[in-house]
Amino acid sequence: MKPILLLDLDDTLLQNNVNDFLPQYLGAFSKKAAAYLDPNQFIKSLLAGTQAMVDNRQPDCTLKESFDATFYPLTGVEVSSFERLAEQFYAEIFPTLRGLTSPIPQAIQLVNDALKRGYRLVVATNPLFPRTAILQRLAWANLPADKYPYEIITSYETFHFTKPEPAYYAEILARLGWPSEPVVVVGDDLERDIYAGRRLGLPAYWIDQLGKTPANNGDAPTKVGKIEDLIPWLERAKPQALQAQYTSPTAWLAILRSTPAGLDGFCRGLEGFDWATHPHPDEWSLTEVLCHLRDVDQEVNLPRLRKVLAETNPFLPGEDTDRWAEVRKYCFQDGLQAIHQFIATRGELVSLLESLTVADWQRPARHAIFGPTRLQELVSITAAHDRAHMGQVYKLLKQVAPSTMIQ
C-alpha cells in the first residue's frame, strides 16, 4: 500500500529559521497593533495565548478558541476590532516576511514525486498559526495548496492539540478515519516531529540536522537521512518497517484523547439532516454512532476500569452493545447532545488513566469473553474500538456531508 506522509513545514518543506523569523514576525505584528496596545504588552499577551494553545487539553476547544480565551482578557481589545487588524496584518504585512524564507528544491521534488507515486500528503505543521499564514508559507515554499492536493493542513482554527503531543498526530489520523495505509512522520525537529510521532507508534523519518544526536531508545527515528533519500527508502522498506505500533499506554491515551477532538472537528457546521442520514439502510447514522460511543464509555469502559482498580481480579461480564442502537432508539436522540455527553465522560476516563501507576496498568481481571486479562489490554481494546468508529464516521461523512471534510 502507498504510504501517507505527515510532512512538517518549517525547515522541512520551507527553509525558515525560527530564530530569524519569529522576532521579525512579532515586531511587525506588534507595530501593526500599536494603535491598540503597547508593543511589549501585545507581545506578552500573544505569547501567553500561544502557551495556552500548547497547554490545551480540551478536545472540544480549538486552538484558536484556547488562544482567544487567554489573549482577549489580557489585552482588553474588542474581538471584532482585533480580528480586522489581524486580517489586515496577514494580508498586507505578513507577506513581506517571505524574504526571511526560501524554497527547498529537494522538498518540491519530494512532493511531486510522492504524488506521482500515489502517496497521500498531510501538511503536519505545528498548528499555532491561522490558516492564512500556513497557506502563505506553503506558497513561499513553491508548494501552494491550490496546486497540491494535501488531504489536511493543520491550523489553529480546526485543530485541538499541538506538537509535541502524540495526540496531535492521533488527531490527524482520526480526521483521516484511521487509514489502513502506512503513515510516516517526516520532519527536522527531533522532539516536536520525530519523538512525538514515535510515541504514538508511527514510523518517523528524521531529516538529519548536523550537530544533533537522536535518542537511542523507542523514540529514536525509524530512519535518518536527507529529504531526497526519503522516497527511495520508502520504496525499498519492508512493510513491517512502516507498520504503526499502537502498543503503549502513551499511544492509547493519545488515541483516546484524539477521538472527541476528531469528532468535534467533524461535527462543527453539520446541517440537521446530516446527523440522522443513513449512508445505507443497514448502516448507522452519525447520531447513532455518537450515542453508541457515549453509552459504551458511560456504561462499560469507565465502570469497568474503576472496577479493575477497586477490586482484586474482578469478573467482567460481556456486553452486546450493538443492539442498544435499536433498543434505545438512538436514531431519535439528539446527536449534538450525545457528543457533548461523550466528551464529558471521555474526559473522566482519560483523567483516570493519566493518574495510573505502572503497576496499575498490570492489574488483572477475568473477562467473560476474553478470559484472563489486564487493565492495559482493556484500554488497548477501547483505543481500537475508537479507531474503528472514527473510520466509520469518516466514511459516513464522506458520503452524506462531503463539504464538511475539507480540512
Summary of the structure (lengths in Angstrom):
residues: 407
radius of gyration: 22.4
end to end distance: 23.2
largest distance: 67.9
contacts: 1328
relative contact order: 0.11
helix: 58%
strand: 9%
